[in-house]
Amino acid sequence: MIAYLNIFFATCFLTLLVAPLLIMYLKKFQIEQYIREDGPTTHLNKQGVPTIGGLIFLIPILILTLYIVDINKNIMFVLYLTFGFALIGFLDDVIKIKFQRSLGLNVREKLTLQTLVSIIIYKLSHETLNTSIQIPTTSYSVNFESFYFIFFVFFTITTVNATNVTDGLDGLLAGIVLTALIPFAVISYTLNHMQVFLFIVISIGAILGFLLFNLNPAKVFMGDTGSHSLGGLLVGLAFITKTELLFVLISGVLFIEVLSVVIQLTSLKIRKKRVFKMAPLHHTFELMGWHETRVVKLFWLINLTLSCLSIILFI
């Protein structure tokens, strides 16, 4: 276990070296965040903060994984998802920066690319995947067989968009992902998936290092490069640990956030009325007068509680 702690601290150290250098580079070339005009007015002072900061944790994760981890099919699967979706997010960020706007790819373009990447990764890794879905707290499983492909694509796109919409407050998404990685670490260690466990240790160290620069007031934003990659990372871990259904608890806040967006859009289309003051849900709390850091702490606490519950159910 001491060896894993050493790797964790080494990852944190590498991330802390990468972060200032990358932030300096982003500032030099004015790779900055453009704020939505229809968002909370308190966010307007975030204009000009460097973005595409997801590279701060992606670089250490890639370097140390290739250097330390014994690369097997499971690890390659997670890397495909993490960096495959990071590329979509990077493209989205580049469009925002080039045209100096808060929106990059439109919904149709983004969904098309997400679907395409999901299909490609499934085709590359389908022999690695077990098409059975484990029922939590039981010894039973359901074999989806040919329908597993559809489930995989839907599950992947939903999760990636959930991480994307959740990334709206300083430190919010990074903190939630860290709480979600705790049960994945426990589960992979229990299942004796030691290379997966090692990968998670590296990921926690890198994301924690990034979080130190992303806390309010953020010195850098992860951008869609970061939020998309974290969605892919979580999806990969859910599939290789066979916790697809338990994942709803492990990353509960992510699904609450994306559900709030779906409910809001549906209500506006059908009833022409809002259910929430603003979606995703974290903005509603802001408009109720909550300070940003208070909302972040609440959502972290909720997801940590759900993550601990998922560990209990798994055991």
N, C-alpha and C positions, 0 to 999 in steps of 0.2 A: 504493500500500500504506500510505503514511503516513495517508491519509484514513481507511482502515479501522482503523488503530491509534487514531486520534483518536476514532472512534466507539466503539471498545472501551473506552477510558478514560472517555469520557463516560457510557457505560452503567454502568460500575463506580461512578463518582461519584454518579450518580442513585440507584443501588441503595443505596449507603452513606448517602445522605440519607433515603431511604424507610425503611430498616430500623429505625433507632432510634425514629423516630416511630411506626411501626406496632407495634413491640414494646411501647412505652409504652402505646399504645392497648389492645393485647391484655391487658396486665397490669391496666390500669385497670378493664376490664370482665370480668376473671377468665376470659378465654378460654384455658383451660388444658388440658394433656394429661392424660388419665386412663390409667394404666398397667395392662396386663394382669396379673392376679393370678397367672396360671399361667406368666408369663415368668420370665427370670432374676432372682434377687433383687437383683442389682446395679443393676437398672433402677428399683427402687422410689424411689430418690432423684431420679428425673426427674419425679416427680409434681409438677404445678403449673407446669411450664415452659410458656410461651405456645405455642400451636399456630395452625394456619392461616397459618403463615409463608410458605407458597408465594406469597402475595400480594406478598411482598417482591421476588421476581423477575418475577412475572407483570405487575405494574404497569409497571415499566420496559420490559419486552419489548413490551407493547401500545403504550405511548406512543411509544417510539422507532421501532417498526416502522411505525406509522401516519404518523409525522412524517418519517422518513428514507427508508424503503424504497418503491420503486415497486411498489404492490400489484398483483399479477397473479393469475392463477388458481392458480398453484402456492402462492403465499404465502397466499392465502385458504384453500386446502385445509389447510395446516399450522395456520393460526389456528383454523379450525373444530375440528380435532382437539384442539389444545392447550386451548382455552377451553371446548369442549364437554365434555371429560372433567373439566376443572377444576370445572365446575358440579356434576357427580356427586360429586366429592370434597368440594366445599364442603357439599353436602347431607349427606353422611356425617359430616363434621366437626360440623356444626350439631346433628345428632341426638346425637352423643357428648356435646357440651357441654350441651345442654338436659337430657338424662337422666343426666348425670354418670357415664358408663360408658366402657369402653375400646372397645366395639363399637358401631358405628352401624347402617348398613344391614345386613340379613342377606345371606347368600350369594345367595339367589334374587332378592332385590330389586336387589342390586348388578349381578348378571349381566343381569337384565332391562333395567335402565337402560343398561348398557354396550352391549348388543345394539341397543337402540332408537337410541341416539346414533350408533352405527356405521352403522346402516342409513340414518338421516337424512343423515349426512355423505356417504355413498356416493351417495345419490340426488342430493344437491346438487352433487357433484363428479365424477360418473362420466365425464363428457365429457372431463375433464382427465386421467383415468387411462389408462395404457397397459396393456392386459390381458395383455401378454407378460411372462414372468418370465425375466430374464437368468440364464444359468448362469455362475457365477463362473469366472474364468480361461479362458473360452472365448468364442467369437463367436456361440454358439448361444443361442437363447431358445425358450421354450415358451409358446404362446398358450393361456391358460386359458379365453378366451372367456366363456361364461355362468357357468363355475365360478369366475371371478375374484371375483365378489361374495361367494361363500361363503368364499373364501380371505381376502379383505379383512376380513370380519367376524371370522373366527377369529384371524387375525394380530393384528388391533387389540386384541381382548379379551385375548389371551394376553400381549401386550406391556404393556398397561396394568396387568394384575394382577401381572406380573413386577416392574414398578417399585413397585407398591404393597407387595408382600411384602418387597422388598429394603430399603424404608425402615424399618429397625429399629434402626439404630445412628447415633450422631451423625456426620453428614457422609458416611455411606456412599453413599447414593443420589446426592446432589449430585455427589460426586467421580466416581462411575462414569459419570454422564451427561456430565460434562465430558470424560472420556476418550473417550466415544463420539462426542462432537461434533467431535473432532479429525479423524477420517477423513471425516466428512460434510463438513467444511470443505474438506478436500483434494479430495474427489470433486466437490463442486459447483463449486469453482474450476477444476478440470481440465475439467469439462464446460461451462464458461463460463456457468453459472447464477449470474450475479453478484448478482442480487437475493436468491436463496436463500443465497448465501455471506454477504451482508450481514446477513441475518436471523440466521444462525448466529453471526456475530461479536457481534451484540447479545445473543443468548441466552447465549453464553459469558460475556460481561461481567456480565450480570445474575445468572447462577447462581453465578459466582465471588464476586461481592459478597455474595450470600446465604450462601455457604459459610463466610465469615469469621465469621458469627454462629451457624453451625450446627455448627462443630467442637467436639469434646469439651473442656470441658463445654458443651453447647449452650445458647445463650441463647434460642433459638426453634426449634421444629420446623416443618417444612413442612406437616405434616398430609396428609390424603388430597387436599386441594385441590392441594397441590404434587406429590405422587407421581402422581396421575392425570393432571395436566396434562403432566408430563414424559414419561409414557408416550405420550400423544397426540402430543407434539412429535416424539419419536423415530420413531413410526409414520409421521407425515407426511413426514419427511425420507427415510425408507427407501423410500416409494412414489414420491416425485417424483424421486429419484435412481436409481430402478430397482435398488436394492440389497437387495431383500427377502430373498434367500437369504444374501447376504454379511452381512446384519444379525445373523445368529446369531453371527458372530465379533465384529462391531462392538460388540455389547452382550452378549457371552458370559456374563458373570457374572449378568446379569438372568435368563437362561434357566436357568442352573445353580441359581439360587435358587428359581425357580418349579418347576423339575423336582424339587427336593428335597422341596417341599411335596406334589407329586403322588405321588411315591414313598412318602412317609411315610403319607399318607392311604390309599393303595391297600393298603399293607402292613398297616396297622391294621385295615382292613376285611376283608381276605382272610385274613391270617395271625394277626391279633390281636397283632402284634409291631411294635416300632419298628425302623426301619433306622437312624435318626439319634437322638441324644440329644434333639434338639429341632429342629423345622423352623420357618422356613427355616434354611438351612445355617449362616448366621452365628451363630445362637444355639448351635449345637453346639460351635463353637470356644470360645464364652464358657464353656460348661459344662465344657469341657476345661481351663479355667483361664487361657485367653488373656485379656489385657486388651483392652477394647473398641477402643482406638486401634490395637493391633497387628492385630486382625482387619480393621479398616477399611483400613489401609495395605496388607495382603496382598491384599485384594479389589481395591483400586485398581490395584495393580501387575499383577495378573492381567488385569484388563480393559484396562489400557494396553497390555500385551503383545499381547493379542488384537486390539486396535484397530490397532496398528502392523502386525500380520500382515495385517489386512484391507486396509490401504493398499498393501502389497506385492502382494497378490493382485489388487487392482484395477488397479494399474499394469501 
